[in-house]
Amino acid sequence: MPVTIQKFSMSFNKKLFSKYKLVIFDLDNTIYDETLFLFTAYAAIANYVSDKYNLHVEEVEDFLVTTFKGGGRKNLFQLLINQYLIPAEEINVFLQIMRTSIPDTKYPIFPPVITLFNDLLNSGIKIGVLTNGHVQQQKNKVTQISWDGWDNNIHFYYANEIAPKPDPSSLDIILKDFNTPKETILFIGDSDTDEQFAANANIDFLHINNIISQ
């Protein structure tokens, strides 16, 4: 039976966190702002479309960004295809650009998350990251984040190598690596999928908004 979802104080509290030996974070929009990656990838896609179909790159990029801001990424590339009468098979190229995009700039970690990393490690609590998504794409994101050495203390897991969240199967691998009971694990994420994963895995959950909204 899933545990009751627990909400915590926004500030670090040693007594509150004392029951945990491991805190697992989601990646996108939990540790950093994913739009930094998405908008860079959309710019690369706009360049590709502009060059191949003789369209204004700024217009295509603006369409992608504006449409994303209005309705998220669902069917975004299909909407692009419909808007500019692009052959349907180009969606595979768009996905490939997304999966191989590695920009020059680094993505900063949310400052409150850096503070939490520091507090957790100083308290002897281990840190993991568990992320959904195409594995190579997620690894590229990890490469581009400005970890400033924090990644040396973090174990990274890619759920799609096993089963995407909210399927709890990936937790079995984490449990083997850390050899810690479920009741000593906290999962921090930003979505309903993350919260459902924690419930399915029978571990505690904290929404990232309780940390970064300070």
N, C-alpha and C positions, 0 to 999 in steps of 0.2 A: 504494500500500500504506500503510495507516495507520501513523503513527509509534507507537513504544512509549509508552504512557502514563507520564508522569513524575510522581513525587511529590517534593515539596520540603520543605525545612525550614520549620517553623512560623514562624520569625522571618525578617524581611526580611534578605536577604543580597544586597548589590549585585553581587557576583561571580556569584551564582547567577542573578540576573535580568538580567544584562548583555546576554544574547543577545536580549532582547525589546525591541521598539519599541512594541508594543501589547499591552495586557492587556484582554480582554473578560470582563465579569462577567455571569452570569445575574442576575435580579432577585429573585424570590421565594425566601425562605429562604437567599439568598446574601448579599444586601446588608442585608436587614431580615427581621424575623419576619412571615411572611405571615398568621399567625393573627390578628394585629392587624387586618388588613383583613377576613378571613373572619368573625370573630366579630361585628364591627360590622355586616356585611352580613346575617349570620344573625339578629341582633337586629331589623333592619329587616324581614326576612321574617316573623319571629315576630309583629311588630306588625301586619303586613298580615293574616296568617292569623287572629290573635286578633280583630281588628276585624271581619273578614268572616264568620267562622264561630263567633263567640262562644266562643272558647277562652281559657284562661288563658295570657297572654303568657309568663309565666315558665316554664310547663311546656313550651310549644312551643320556646322558646329553649334550654331545658335539653336537650330531645330532640335538637335540631340539634347543639349543642356536644358532648354526650356521645357521640352516634353518630359524629360526625366524629373525635373523639379515639379511639374504639374501632376504626374501620375506614376512616378517610379520607373523601374526598369522593365516592368512587365510589357512584353510585345514591343519594346522600344525599337528594335531593329526592323521588325515587320512594319511598323509605322513609318520608319525611314524609307523603306522600300516602296511603300504605298505612296508616300509624299512625292518622291522623285522618279517613280516608275522604273525602279532599278530591278534587274533580274533577280528572282527569288533566291537563286543559288548563292548570291553574294552574301547571304547571311552567314554562311560558313566561313567566309573570309573575315567578316566582322568579328566573329567569335574567336578566330585565330589571332587577330590583332589584339583582342582583349587578353588572350591567354599568354601572349608573348611580349606585351607592352612593358618596357622597363624605362621609365623616364630618368632624366638626369637629376631631378630634384629629389630630396629626401622628405619623408612625411614625419612631422613631429608627433610625439606621443602627447595625449592630453595631459597637461600639467598635474591635475589631481591624481591621475593614474601613476605618474612618476612618484609622487609623494606616497601613494599607497604601496607601490613596489618597494620603496625604501623601508616603510614601516613594517611590511610583512617580512622582508628578509632580515631586518634587524631583530624581529621577534622569533626568528627561526622557522618561519612558515615557508614552505616550498611554493613555487609558482609554475603553472603550466598554461599553455594556450591551446585551445581546441577550436578549429575553424572549419566551417563548411566551404564548399566551392571547388571548382576545378583545381586540382592539386598544384600544377605548375603555376597557375595564375596566383594562387595564394602564397606559394613560395616566393614568387617575384615580389609580392607585396611585402612580405617579411624582410626581404633583402633591402627594400627601399625605405623601411622605417628607420628613423634616427634613434637607435637603441642606446647609443652611448655606453655600451658595455652591459646593459641590463640583460641582453640576450644570452650572455654567458651564464646567467643564473636561471634561465627559463627553458623548459622542455616544450617543444612544439609538436602538435599532433594535427593531422589532416583527416577529418572525419570521412571524406569521400574515399579514402583508401580502404575504409571498412564499411561504413554505412552513414549517410548524412544525418545530422541532427534533424528531428528530435529522437531518432532511433538511438537508444542508449548503448549500443554495442561497443562504440569506441572507448567507453569508460573502462571496459574490461582490460584493454591494453594499458591504460593509465594506472589502473589498480595494480597490475603486475609490476610496473616500473617503480611505483612508489610504496607498494606494500603497506597501504594505510586503509583503515576501515572507512566505509562510506560516510559514517556519521562525523568524520573529521575532515570532510571535503566540502568546500563552498564553490559554487559556479557563479561567475559574474558575466552577464550578457546584456544585450540591448533589445531583444526581440521576443515575441511570443514563442518562436521556435526554441530559443534558448531556455525560456522558462519551462516549456513542455519537456525539453530534454532533461532538465534537472528533476522534474517530477517523475519522468519515466525511469531515470537512473536512481531515484530515491536519494537524492542529495539536496542540500540547501541551495537556495538561489537568491541572488541580490541583483537588482537592476542597476545598470551603470549610471542611470540618471540620479541615483542616490549619492553618487560620488562626484560626478562632473558638473552638477547643477549648483554647486556651492557659489 
